[in-house]
Amino acid sequence: MNKKKLLAILEDICPDVDFETEENLIDDGLIESLDIVQIVNEIKAEFDVEITVDDLLPENFNSADAMLAMIESKQ
């Protein structure tokens, strides 16, 4: 259920990216810093988690699964 919510958020922000299969979103330049700001704001609102500057690492945002793992570690 969390993954469906996350994918909906991601697809709303970046509709041209296949978040189900991409594993290198940042490394391949598929999402940019402004996208990450939007993603972080939506994750904080939807999942009621606190994301700090320390969490803003490429490995936490390179895939939907990585973002989901970060969210679940915060809940």
N, C-alpha and C positions, 0 to 999 in steps of 0.2 A: 504494500500500500504506500509506504514512504517513497519507494522508487517511482511509482506512477505519478505521485505528486511532484517529485523532483523533476522527472522528465517533462511534465507539463510546464513547469516553470522555465526550464531550460529551452524548450521548444518555442515558448512564447517570446523569450528574449532573443534567441538566435534560431529562427525557423529553418534556415538553410543547412544546419549542421545535424548530422546523424549521431545523436548522443547515445544511442543504444549500442553502437559498434566502435565509435572512436575512442582510442586509448591515449592519444597525444594532443588533446585539445589546445593546450598552451604551446607545447613544443612545436606543433605544426602551424601555429598562428591562426587556428580556427576560432578562438575567442580572444578578445583583447581586454585591456585593463578596464575600459568602461563597461564591457559586458560583465566582467567579474564583480564590479561594484554593484551592478543591478542584481546579479545572481546572489551575492552576499546579502543584500537588503531583502530580497524575496525569501531566501532561506531563513533568515532571522525572523521574519514576520510569519511565515508559514509553519515553521517547525519550533518556534519559540526557543531558539538556541542563541548563545552568545558566540560570535566569531570574532576573534581578536586579530591584531596585526600579526602575531606569531603563527596564526593559522593560514595566513595568506602566502602559502608556498605552492609552487607549481605542482608538486606531487599531490596536493589536496584538490586540485582543480583540473587535472589532466584527463579525467574521465568522470562519467556520471557515477560509476561505482566508487571512485575515490571520494567524490563529494558526499555520497551516501554514507560511506564509512566515517567520514569526518563528522557528519551530522549525528550519526548514531553514537559516536564517542562523546558527544556533547550532551546527549539526552539523559 
